[in-house]
Amino acid sequence: MCGIVGYAGRREALPFLIAGLKRLEYRGYDSAGVAVLDRGRVSLARTAGRIEALEKALESVSVTGTVGIGHTRWATHGSPTDTNAHPHLGCNGDIAVAHNGIVENHRELRAGLVERGHTFRSETDTEVIVHLLEEEGSQDLVTAVNRVAGKLRGTYAIAVVRSGDPDRAVATRRDSPLVVGVGRGENYFASDIPALLARTRQAIVVEDGEVVEITPDAATIWREGKEVRRSPETVPWDLEEAERGGFEHFMLKEIMEQPKAIRQTLTGRVTEDLTRLKLDFDLPGLPRKVWLVGCGTSYHAALVGRRLIEKLARVPAEAELASEFRYLDPLIDPADLVVVISQSGETLDTMAALRSARGTGVPILAITNVIGSSIFREATYNLPTRAGPEIAVASSKAYTTQILALTLLALTLARMAGRLTKAEERTWAEELWGLSEKADLILERSGEIEDMAHHFQDAASAFFIGRGLDHAVAMEGQLKLKEISYIHAEALAAGELKHGTLALIEPGVPVVALLTQPDLAEKTRSNVAEIRTRGGLIYAVVGHGIEGGPDVEDAFQLPEVEADLAPILTVLPLQLLAYHVAHLRGEDIDKPRNLAKSVTVE
């Protein structure tokens, strides 16, 4: 949530700041602003609403200069207004601050500042930071930022410019992402890598407690007053991958990129002769139990992973919501394995769960899409998904590649447990490698799903049902539909219909039934009949050779695939269904209301 960008160079700062903020729109925001150092003063422009509103405001305000910061704000303290938008100025107007996160002790800090004569103009927690910086006087800006950060409780990434330091911008972080971009004659910082890619692919991840100072000639990182030397790494994807590439929406582009993402995730993990599977690390032994932890889509991937691990390896597994995990006081043993799953690698609840689990001495495996992210760095082992940049708020290729990574883990545990012969491993390797081609076949049939979407366009509610792995995928299908189309949707195990939810089925209510597991399809068909009897309309996704039955309005059949791998393909028509329904309803698909891509507050 929220996005920060900073620039120090010899060119005008504003073009980079605006372009960078646009590439961070997926993080969610309701206001935007910039502050640029202009001939010994701070020039400020900010407004509620989208970046387009900020650009319009800039038409009547002169904001020039070669050093500046920008911000997209997600309202927490104070409603989304021009006054509450970032950056904020202090009493003297010579310091500007932008801030992601929450200052938990802002009330007591504000009370002390007011007593000392400071005047507040906004309702935000952030404004205390700029007034605290004013009290540091003309002290070195890096030192001042470090001292003020020490007075704050909570999570933050903070960006600062000061008129007395006309050639530099400074930033620091705690539990909120921050990355430095290294260029020639200019340097940058931002909340995420896509903001940098138009100018550089050389990046350094800033660690908690570090302060970064950028000037036209250098990007310097400090910790407790001492310089930290860390070489930049080359980002493994470029601007073209982070742009829409001719697609109307990022979400559609990312849905269509899934065959490529599958191949990227498997490369090097399935041997070239398709005989063996391998992870990026060696586990010391078969774990006693596996805990799978994530939020939202990542939690839904964990539900699939749990079933695969227990079925293939016969190792007990639990899937837990990260936001609940650390409050459960789970019975973790150092002989267990905790798997944390996060697309961004910065999800705050998942990070908190990781740190809570690590205190027990248990090894942590991170499945993330961002190498160098906080979760990636703090884990014992890493299994990157390599999905490439995912910009749309509604996740698609992150989910499929997370399941793929969990499948590799399940099969590796099965081998360790002596439950996977060499012949079986070869069969699995071949099946996995064939998934990308089968995904292509499904995505080529997007028009069939678009036809189906017309039956959901005006619905008030929709239901998704399935059994076993199909139930786990139904959870993701209903999430996709409601988060971008705003249609109320609910997923449930098909057998649970008669325990209450059947009361909500009335004539015309659309229901998506998943029937991809041969041993459970007949049972699900009986639940489909219950819905049909009450006037519900059933739209099915069925496995190869499985019949939807006479009660189904329309069925989308998957290519032939091993039943345990079906979730990776089953979700594709569900993603397309959500996309087409939202498109028919005219919704803002890439930036759904009230949601953000990277959730960095609890």
C-alpha positions as CSV (number, residue, x, y, z in Angstrom):
1,M,0.0,0.0,0.0
2,C,1.2,3.5,-0.9
3,G,4.2,4.2,-3.1
4,I,7.3,6.3,-2.8
5,V,9.7,7.6,-5.4
6,G,12.8,9.8,-5.1
7,Y,15.2,11.3,-7.6
8,A,18.5,13.2,-7.5
9,G,20.3,14.0,-10.8
10,R,21.0,16.6,-13.4
11,R,17.7,16.3,-15.3
12,E,14.4,17.6,-14.2
13,A,13.0,15.4,-11.4
14,L,9.3,15.7,-12.2
15,P,9.1,13.4,-15.3
16,F,10.8,10.6,-13.4
17,L,8.6,11.2,-10.3
18,I,5.3,11.1,-12.3
19,A,6.3,8.1,-14.4
20,G,7.5,6.2,-11.3
21,L,4.3,6.9,-9.4
22,K,2.3,5.6,-12.4
23,R,4.2,2.4,-12.3
24,L,3.4,2.0,-8.6
25,E,-0.4,2.5,-9.0
26,Y,-1.0,-1.2,-8.5
27,R,0.0,-0.7,-4.8
28,G,-3.3,1.1,-4.2
29,Y,-3.8,4.8,-3.4
30,D,-6.4,7.6,-3.2
31,S,-4.2,10.7,-3.4
32,A,-0.9,11.7,-4.9
33,G,1.8,14.4,-4.7
34,V,5.3,15.5,-5.4
35,A,7.8,17.8,-3.7
36,V,10.8,19.2,-5.7
37,L,13.7,21.3,-4.6
38,D,13.5,24.5,-6.7
39,R,16.1,27.2,-6.3
40,G,16.4,27.0,-2.5
41,R,12.8,26.3,-1.8
42,V,10.5,23.3,-1.7
43,S,7.8,23.3,-4.5
44,L,4.8,21.2,-3.6
45,A,1.9,19.8,-5.6
46,R,-0.6,17.3,-4.3
47,T,-4.2,16.3,-4.7
48,A,-6.8,13.7,-3.8
49,G,-7.7,11.2,-6.5
50,R,-5.6,9.6,-9.3
51,I,-2.3,10.7,-10.7
52,E,-4.2,12.2,-13.6
53,A,-5.6,14.8,-11.2
54,L,-2.1,15.5,-10.0
55,E,-0.9,16.1,-13.5
56,K,-3.8,18.5,-14.1
57,A,-2.9,20.4,-11.0
58,L,0.7,20.6,-12.2
59,E,-0.5,22.4,-15.3
60,S,-1.1,25.6,-13.2
61,V,1.9,25.2,-10.8
62,S,5.6,25.6,-11.5
63,V,7.5,22.6,-10.1
64,T,11.0,22.5,-11.5
65,G,14.3,21.2,-10.1
66,T,16.6,18.2,-10.2
67,V,15.9,16.7,-6.8
68,G,12.5,15.5,-5.5
69,I,10.2,12.9,-4.0
70,G,6.8,11.7,-4.9
71,H,4.0,9.7,-3.2
72,T,0.8,7.8,-3.7
73,R,-1.2,7.6,-0.5
74,W,-3.6,5.0,0.8
75,A,-5.7,6.8,3.5
76,T,-5.3,5.4,7.0
77,H,-5.3,8.5,9.3
78,G,-7.5,11.1,7.8
79,S,-9.7,10.9,4.8
80,P,-8.3,11.2,1.2
81,T,-8.2,15.0,0.8
82,D,-5.8,17.5,-0.8
83,T,-4.7,18.5,2.7
84,N,-4.0,14.9,3.9
85,A,-2.1,14.0,0.7
86,H,1.6,13.6,0.9
87,P,4.3,15.0,0.8
88,H,3.8,17.1,4.0
89,L,5.6,20.3,4.9
90,G,6.5,21.6,8.3
91,C,5.9,25.0,9.9
92,N,8.7,26.6,7.9
93,G,8.0,24.9,4.6
94,D,11.7,24.0,4.0
95,I,11.3,20.2,4.6
96,A,9.0,17.8,2.8
97,V,8.2,14.2,3.9
98,A,6.4,11.3,2.3
99,H,5.7,8.2,4.3
100,N,4.3,4.7,3.8
101,G,3.1,2.8,6.8
102,I,1.7,3.8,10.2
103,V,3.3,5.8,13.1
104,E,1.7,4.0,16.0
105,N,2.8,6.6,18.6
106,H,1.7,9.6,16.5
107,R,-0.8,10.9,19.1
108,E,1.8,11.3,21.9
109,L,4.3,12.7,19.5
110,R,1.8,15.2,18.2
111,A,0.8,16.3,21.7
112,G,4.4,17.1,22.5
113,L,5.0,18.9,19.3
114,V,1.9,21.1,19.7
115,E,3.1,21.9,23.3
116,R,6.4,23.1,21.7
117,G,4.6,25.4,19.3
118,H,4.2,23.4,16.1
119,T,1.1,23.9,14.0
120,F,-0.4,20.9,12.3
121,R,-2.4,21.2,9.0
122,S,-3.4,17.6,8.4
123,E,-5.1,14.7,10.1
124,T,-2.3,12.3,9.2
125,D,0.1,10.4,11.5
126,T,2.8,11.3,8.9
127,E,2.9,15.0,9.7
128,V,4.6,14.4,13.1
129,I,7.7,13.2,11.1
130,V,8.3,16.5,9.3
131,H,7.9,18.5,12.6
132,L,10.3,16.2,14.4
133,L,12.8,16.8,11.6
134,E,12.4,20.6,12.0
135,E,13.5,20.2,15.6
136,E,16.7,18.6,14.4
137,G,17.7,22.0,13.0
138,S,20.4,22.2,10.4
139,Q,22.0,18.9,11.5
140,D,23.2,16.6,8.7
141,L,20.1,15.3,7.0
142,V,21.1,11.6,7.2
143,T,21.7,12.0,11.0
144,A,18.5,13.9,11.5
145,V,16.4,11.2,9.7
146,N,18.1,8.5,11.6
147,R,17.4,10.3,15.0
148,V,13.8,10.9,14.1
149,A,13.2,7.3,12.9
150,G,14.4,6.2,16.4
151,K,11.5,8.1,17.9
152,L,8.8,6.3,15.8
153,R,6.9,3.2,16.6
154,G,5.3,1.3,13.8
155,T,6.1,0.5,10.2
156,Y,7.4,3.0,7.6
157,A,9.3,3.9,4.6
158,I,10.1,7.7,4.8
159,A,11.4,10.0,2.1
160,V,12.7,13.5,2.8
161,V,14.0,16.5,0.9
162,R,15.2,19.7,2.6
163,S,15.8,23.1,1.0
164,G,19.2,23.4,2.8
165,D,20.4,20.2,1.0
166,P,19.6,21.1,-2.6
167,D,21.4,18.1,-4.2
168,R,20.1,15.2,-2.1
169,A,17.1,13.1,-1.1
170,V,17.1,10.8,1.9
171,A,15.0,7.8,2.8
172,T,14.8,5.1,5.4
173,R,12.6,2.0,6.2
174,R,11.3,-0.4,8.7
175,D,9.0,-3.2,7.6
176,S,8.1,-1.3,4.4
177,P,9.9,-2.0,1.1
178,L,12.5,0.4,-0.3
179,V,14.9,-0.1,-3.2
180,V,17.6,2.1,-4.6
181,G,18.3,2.5,-8.3
182,V,21.8,3.3,-9.5
183,G,22.2,5.3,-12.6
184,R,24.8,7.5,-14.3
185,G,24.6,11.2,-13.2
186,E,21.4,10.4,-11.3
187,N,20.2,8.0,-8.7
188,Y,16.8,7.0,-7.4
189,F,14.8,5.2,-4.7
190,A,11.3,3.7,-4.8
191,S,8.9,1.4,-3.0
192,D,9.3,-1.2,-5.8
193,I,11.4,-2.1,-8.8
194,P,8.9,-1.2,-11.6
195,A,9.3,2.5,-10.8
196,L,13.0,2.3,-11.7
197,L,13.0,0.3,-14.8
198,A,12.6,3.1,-17.3
199,R,16.0,4.5,-16.1
200,T,18.0,1.6,-14.6
201,R,18.1,-2.1,-13.9
202,Q,20.8,-1.8,-11.3
203,A,19.2,-2.0,-7.9
204,I,20.1,-2.3,-4.2
205,V,17.5,-3.4,-1.6
206,V,17.5,-1.3,1.5
207,E,17.4,-3.2,4.8
208,D,15.4,-2.3,7.9
209,G,17.1,0.5,9.9
210,E,19.3,1.7,7.0
211,V,19.2,5.2,5.7
212,V,19.9,5.9,2.0
213,E,21.2,9.2,0.6
214,I,21.0,9.8,-3.1
215,T,22.8,12.6,-5.0
216,P,23.5,13.0,-8.7
217,D,26.9,11.2,-8.2
218,A,26.2,8.6,-5.6
219,A,23.8,6.4,-3.7
220,T,25.1,5.8,-0.2
221,I,23.6,3.6,2.4
222,W,24.2,4.2,6.1
223,R,23.5,2.2,9.3
224,E,24.1,3.7,12.7
225,G,26.3,6.4,11.2
226,K,28.5,4.0,9.2
227,E,28.5,3.5,5.5
228,V,27.3,0.1,4.3
229,R,28.9,-1.1,1.1
230,R,26.7,-3.3,-1.0
231,S,27.0,-3.7,-4.8
232,P,23.9,-3.3,-7.0
233,E,22.3,-6.4,-8.5
234,T,20.8,-6.5,-12.1
235,V,17.0,-6.8,-12.1
236,P,16.2,-10.0,-14.1
237,W,13.3,-8.4,-16.0
238,D,13.0,-5.2,-18.0
239,L,10.6,-2.3,-18.6
240,E,8.9,-4.1,-21.5
241,E,7.9,-6.9,-19.2
242,A,6.4,-4.4,-16.8
243,E,4.3,-2.6,-19.4
244,R,1.0,-3.7,-20.9
245,G,2.5,-4.8,-24.3
246,G,-0.7,-4.0,-26.3
247,F,-3.1,-5.6,-23.9
248,E,-6.0,-3.5,-22.7
249,H,-5.3,-4.3,-19.0
250,F,-2.3,-5.6,-17.0
251,M,-4.5,-8.4,-15.6
252,L,-5.3,-9.8,-19.1
253,K,-1.6,-9.6,-20.0
254,E,-0.6,-11.4,-16.9
255,I,-3.2,-14.1,-17.4
256,M,-1.9,-14.7,-20.9
257,E,1.7,-14.8,-19.6
258,Q,1.1,-17.8,-17.5
259,P,2.4,-20.4,-20.0
260,K,5.7,-18.5,-20.0
261,A,5.7,-18.1,-16.2
262,I,5.2,-21.9,-15.8
263,R,8.2,-22.6,-18.0
264,Q,10.3,-20.0,-16.1
265,T,9.4,-21.5,-12.8
266,L,10.3,-25.0,-14.0
267,T,13.5,-24.1,-15.8
268,G,16.5,-25.7,-14.0
269,R,14.1,-27.5,-11.6
270,V,13.1,-30.1,-14.1
271,T,16.2,-31.6,-15.7
272,E,16.7,-31.2,-19.4
273,D,16.1,-34.9,-20.0
274,L,12.8,-34.7,-18.1
275,T,13.8,-37.4,-15.7
276,R,14.3,-35.6,-12.4
277,L,13.0,-32.8,-10.2
278,K,15.2,-30.6,-8.0
279,L,14.7,-27.6,-5.7
280,D,17.1,-24.7,-5.3
281,F,18.3,-26.0,-2.0
282,D,18.7,-29.3,0.0
283,L,16.5,-29.9,3.1
284,P,18.4,-31.5,6.0
285,G,15.8,-34.1,6.4
286,L,12.1,-35.0,6.0
287,P,10.1,-32.5,8.2
288,R,7.8,-33.8,10.9
289,K,5.1,-31.4,9.7
290,V,4.8,-28.6,7.2
291,W,3.1,-25.3,8.0
292,L,1.9,-23.3,4.9
293,V,1.3,-19.6,5.6
294,G,0.0,-16.9,3.4
295,C,-2.7,-14.2,2.8
296,G,-5.4,-14.0,0.2
297,T,-4.4,-15.6,-3.1
298,S,-1.2,-17.0,-1.4
299,Y,-3.3,-18.6,1.3
300,H,-5.4,-20.3,-1.5
301,A,-2.2,-21.6,-3.0
302,A,-1.3,-23.0,0.4
303,L,-4.7,-24.8,0.5
304,V,-3.7,-26.7,-2.6
305,G,-0.1,-27.2,-1.3
306,R,-1.4,-28.8,1.9
307,R,-3.4,-31.4,0.0
308,L,-0.5,-32.2,-2.3
309,I,2.0,-32.6,0.5
310,E,-0.2,-34.8,2.5
311,K,-1.3,-37.0,-0.5
312,L,2.1,-37.3,-2.2
313,A,4.5,-37.3,0.7
314,R,2.2,-38.4,3.5
315,V,3.7,-35.7,5.7
316,P,1.1,-33.8,7.9
317,A,0.5,-30.3,6.7
318,E,-1.5,-27.2,7.8
319,A,-2.5,-24.2,5.8
320,E,-2.9,-21.0,7.9
321,L,-3.8,-17.4,7.3
322,A,-0.8,-15.3,8.0
323,S,-2.9,-12.7,9.8
324,E,-4.0,-15.3,12.3
325,F,-0.9,-17.5,12.5
326,R,1.2,-15.6,15.0
327,Y,-1.8,-15.2,17.4
328,L,-2.6,-18.9,17.4
329,D,0.4,-20.0,19.4
330,P,0.9,-22.9,17.0
331,L,2.6,-26.1,18.2
332,I,5.7,-25.7,16.0
333,D,8.6,-28.0,16.5
334,P,12.2,-27.2,15.2
335,A,11.8,-30.5,13.2
336,D,9.0,-28.9,11.2
337,L,9.2,-26.7,8.1
338,V,7.3,-23.4,7.8
339,V,6.6,-22.3,4.2
340,V,5.7,-18.6,3.9
341,I,4.1,-17.6,0.6
342,S,3.9,-14.0,-0.7
343,Q,4.0,-12.6,-4.2
344,S,5.7,-9.4,-3.2
345,G,7.8,-10.8,-0.4
346,E,6.8,-7.7,1.6
347,T,3.3,-8.7,2.9
348,L,3.4,-7.5,6.5
349,D,1.2,-10.2,8.1
350,T,3.3,-12.9,6.3
351,M,6.5,-11.2,7.5
352,A,5.2,-11.1,11.1
353,A,4.3,-14.8,10.8
354,L,7.8,-15.6,9.5
355,R,9.5,-13.8,12.4
356,S,7.2,-15.4,15.0
357,A,7.9,-18.9,13.6
358,R,11.6,-18.2,13.3
359,G,11.7,-17.7,17.1
360,T,11.0,-21.4,17.6
361,G,14.1,-22.4,15.7
362,V,12.1,-23.9,12.8
363,P,13.6,-23.6,9.3
364,I,11.6,-21.2,7.0
365,L,11.1,-21.7,3.2
366,A,10.0,-18.6,1.3
367,I,8.0,-18.9,-1.9
368,T,8.1,-15.3,-3.4
369,N,8.2,-13.6,-6.7
370,V,10.6,-10.9,-5.7
371,I,14.2,-11.9,-5.2
372,G,15.8,-9.7,-2.5
373,S,12.5,-8.8,-0.9
374,S,12.3,-8.8,2.9
375,I,10.8,-12.3,3.2
376,F,13.3,-13.6,0.7
377,R,16.2,-12.2,2.7
378,E,14.9,-13.4,6.1
379,A,14.0,-17.0,5.1
380,T,16.3,-20.0,5.6
381,Y,15.6,-21.3,2.1
382,N,14.1,-19.7,-1.0
383,L,12.1,-21.1,-3.9
384,P,11.4,-18.0,-6.2
385,T,8.5,-18.4,-8.5
386,R,10.1,-16.4,-11.4
387,A,6.7,-15.3,-12.6
388,G,8.0,-11.9,-13.7
389,P,6.5,-8.6,-12.7
390,E,2.8,-8.7,-11.7
391,I,1.2,-5.3,-11.8
392,A,-2.5,-5.9,-11.6
393,V,-3.9,-5.9,-8.1
394,A,-5.8,-9.1,-8.7
395,S,-3.1,-11.8,-8.8
396,S,-3.0,-14.4,-11.6
397,K,0.4,-15.8,-12.6
398,A,1.7,-15.5,-9.0
399,Y,-1.0,-18.0,-8.0
400,T,-0.3,-20.6,-10.6
401,T,3.5,-20.4,-10.1
402,Q,3.1,-20.6,-6.3
403,I,1.1,-23.9,-6.8
404,L,3.8,-25.1,-9.2
405,A,6.5,-24.4,-6.5
406,L,4.5,-26.1,-3.9
407,T,4.1,-29.1,-6.2
408,L,7.8,-29.3,-6.6
409,L,8.1,-29.2,-2.8
410,A,5.5,-31.9,-2.4
411,L,7.2,-34.2,-4.9
412,T,10.7,-33.6,-3.3
413,L,9.3,-34.5,0.1
414,A,7.7,-37.6,-1.4
415,R,11.1,-38.7,-2.8
416,M,12.7,-38.0,0.6
417,A,10.0,-40.2,2.2
418,G,10.7,-43.0,-0.2
419,R,7.3,-42.6,-1.9
420,L,8.5,-41.6,-5.4
421,T,10.2,-44.1,-7.6
422,K,12.5,-43.0,-10.4
423,A,10.0,-44.0,-13.0
424,E,7.3,-42.0,-11.2
425,E,9.5,-39.0,-10.9
426,R,10.2,-39.1,-14.7
427,T,6.4,-39.2,-15.3
428,W,5.9,-36.2,-13.0
429,A,8.7,-34.3,-14.7
430,E,7.1,-34.9,-18.1
431,E,3.6,-33.9,-16.8
432,L,5.0,-30.7,-15.3
433,W,6.8,-29.6,-18.4
434,G,3.7,-30.2,-20.5
435,L,1.6,-27.8,-18.4
436,S,2.7,-24.6,-20.3
437,E,1.4,-26.0,-23.6
438,K,-1.9,-27.1,-22.0
439,A,-2.2,-23.6,-20.5
440,D,-1.8,-22.1,-23.9
441,L,-4.6,-24.3,-25.3
442,I,-6.9,-23.0,-22.5
443,L,-6.1,-19.4,-23.0
444,E,-6.7,-19.6,-26.7
445,R,-10.3,-20.4,-25.8
446,S,-10.8,-17.1,-23.9
447,G,-13.8,-16.4,-26.2
448,E,-15.7,-19.3,-24.7
449,I,-15.3,-17.9,-21.2
450,E,-16.3,-14.4,-22.5
451,D,-19.6,-15.9,-23.7
452,M,-20.2,-17.5,-20.3
453,A,-19.4,-14.2,-18.6
454,H,-22.6,-12.6,-20.0
455,H,-24.6,-14.8,-17.6
456,F,-22.8,-13.3,-14.6
457,Q,-22.8,-9.7,-15.7
458,D,-25.9,-8.6,-13.8
459,A,-25.8,-11.1,-11.0
460,A,-26.0,-9.9,-7.3
461,S,-24.2,-13.1,-6.0
462,A,-22.4,-16.1,-7.4
463,F,-21.3,-19.3,-5.8
464,F,-18.3,-21.6,-6.5
465,I,-18.3,-25.3,-5.5
466,G,-15.9,-28.2,-5.6
467,R,-14.5,-31.1,-3.6
468,G,-10.9,-31.8,-2.6
469,L,-8.5,-29.8,-4.8
470,D,-11.4,-28.3,-6.6
471,H,-12.7,-26.7,-3.4
472,A,-9.2,-25.2,-2.9
473,V,-9.3,-23.7,-6.4
474,A,-12.9,-22.5,-6.0
475,M,-11.7,-20.3,-3.1
476,E,-9.4,-18.5,-5.6
477,G,-12.1,-18.3,-8.3
478,Q,-14.6,-16.6,-6.0
479,L,-11.9,-14.1,-4.8
480,K,-11.0,-13.1,-8.4
481,L,-14.7,-12.5,-9.2
482,K,-15.5,-10.4,-6.3
483,E,-12.3,-8.3,-6.1
484,I,-12.6,-6.9,-9.6
485,S,-16.3,-7.2,-10.5
486,Y,-17.7,-6.4,-7.0
487,I,-20.2,-9.2,-7.3
488,H,-20.6,-11.0,-4.0
489,A,-19.1,-14.4,-4.4
490,E,-18.8,-17.4,-2.0
491,A,-16.9,-20.6,-2.4
492,L,-17.6,-23.8,-0.4
493,A,-17.0,-27.5,-0.4
494,A,-19.8,-28.9,-2.5
495,G,-21.0,-31.2,0.2
496,E,-21.6,-28.2,2.5
497,L,-24.3,-26.8,0.3
498,K,-27.1,-28.5,2.3
499,H,-25.7,-27.2,5.6
500,G,-27.1,-23.7,5.1
501,T,-26.0,-22.2,1.9
502,L,-28.6,-23.9,-0.2
503,A,-31.1,-21.5,1.3
504,L,-29.5,-18.8,-0.8
505,I,-30.0,-20.6,-4.1
506,E,-32.9,-19.2,-6.0
507,P,-33.9,-19.1,-9.7
508,G,-31.2,-17.5,-11.9
509,V,-28.4,-17.5,-9.4
510,P,-25.2,-18.5,-11.2
511,V,-23.0,-21.2,-9.7
512,V,-19.6,-22.3,-10.9
513,A,-19.0,-26.1,-10.4
514,L,-15.5,-27.5,-10.6
515,L,-15.4,-31.2,-11.6
516,T,-11.7,-32.1,-12.3
517,Q,-11.1,-34.9,-9.8
518,P,-12.4,-38.2,-11.2
519,D,-12.9,-39.8,-7.9
520,L,-15.1,-36.9,-6.6
521,A,-16.9,-35.8,-9.8
522,E,-20.0,-38.0,-9.2
523,K,-20.5,-36.7,-5.7
524,T,-20.2,-33.1,-7.0
525,R,-22.8,-33.8,-9.8
526,S,-25.3,-34.7,-7.1
527,N,-24.8,-31.3,-5.5
528,V,-25.2,-29.7,-8.9
529,A,-28.6,-31.5,-9.2
530,E,-29.6,-30.0,-5.9
531,I,-28.8,-26.5,-7.2
532,R,-30.6,-27.1,-10.5
533,T,-33.7,-28.3,-8.7
534,R,-33.9,-24.9,-7.0
535,G,-33.4,-22.9,-10.2
536,G,-29.7,-22.2,-10.0
537,L,-27.8,-21.9,-13.2
538,I,-24.6,-24.1,-13.3
539,Y,-21.5,-23.3,-15.3
540,A,-18.9,-26.0,-15.0
541,V,-15.2,-26.5,-15.5
542,V,-14.6,-30.2,-16.1
543,G,-11.6,-32.4,-16.4
544,H,-10.8,-34.4,-19.5
545,G,-13.2,-37.3,-19.9
546,I,-15.5,-36.0,-17.1
547,E,-19.1,-35.1,-17.9
548,G,-20.8,-32.1,-16.4
549,G,-24.1,-33.8,-16.6
550,P,-27.6,-32.7,-17.8
551,D,-28.0,-30.1,-15.1
552,V,-25.2,-27.9,-16.4
553,E,-25.9,-24.9,-18.6
554,D,-22.4,-24.7,-20.1
555,A,-19.2,-26.6,-19.5
556,F,-15.5,-25.7,-20.2
557,Q,-13.4,-28.8,-20.6
558,L,-9.7,-28.9,-19.6
559,P,-7.0,-30.7,-21.6
560,E,-6.0,-34.1,-20.3
561,V,-3.8,-33.6,-17.2
562,E,-2.8,-35.5,-14.1
563,A,-5.6,-34.9,-11.5
564,D,-3.1,-33.6,-8.9
565,L,-1.9,-30.9,-11.4
566,A,-5.4,-29.9,-12.4
567,P,-5.5,-26.8,-10.1
568,I,-2.8,-25.1,-12.2
569,L,-5.1,-25.3,-15.3
570,T,-8.5,-25.2,-13.5
571,V,-7.9,-21.6,-12.3
572,L,-7.2,-20.2,-15.8
573,P,-10.9,-20.2,-17.0
574,L,-11.9,-18.8,-13.5
575,Q,-9.4,-15.9,-13.9
576,L,-10.7,-15.2,-17.4
577,L,-14.3,-15.4,-16.2
578,A,-13.6,-12.7,-13.5
579,Y,-11.8,-10.6,-16.1
580,H,-14.5,-10.7,-18.7
581,V,-17.3,-10.1,-16.2
582,A,-15.6,-7.1,-14.8
583,H,-14.9,-5.8,-18.3
584,L,-18.5,-6.2,-19.2
585,R,-19.5,-4.2,-16.1
586,G,-17.0,-1.4,-17.0
587,E,-14.9,-1.8,-13.8
588,D,-11.4,-0.5,-13.3
589,I,-9.9,-4.0,-13.6
590,D,-6.2,-3.3,-12.7
591,K,-7.0,-1.0,-9.8
592,P,-10.1,-2.3,-8.0
593,R,-11.5,-0.1,-5.3
594,N,-10.2,-0.3,-1.7
595,L,-7.5,-2.9,-2.6
596,A,-3.7,-2.8,-3.0
597,K,-1.2,-5.1,-4.5
598,S,1.4,-5.1,-1.7
599,V,-0.3,-5.0,1.7
600,T,2.2,-3.5,4.1
601,V,0.0,-2.6,7.0
602,E,-1.7,-5.1,9.4
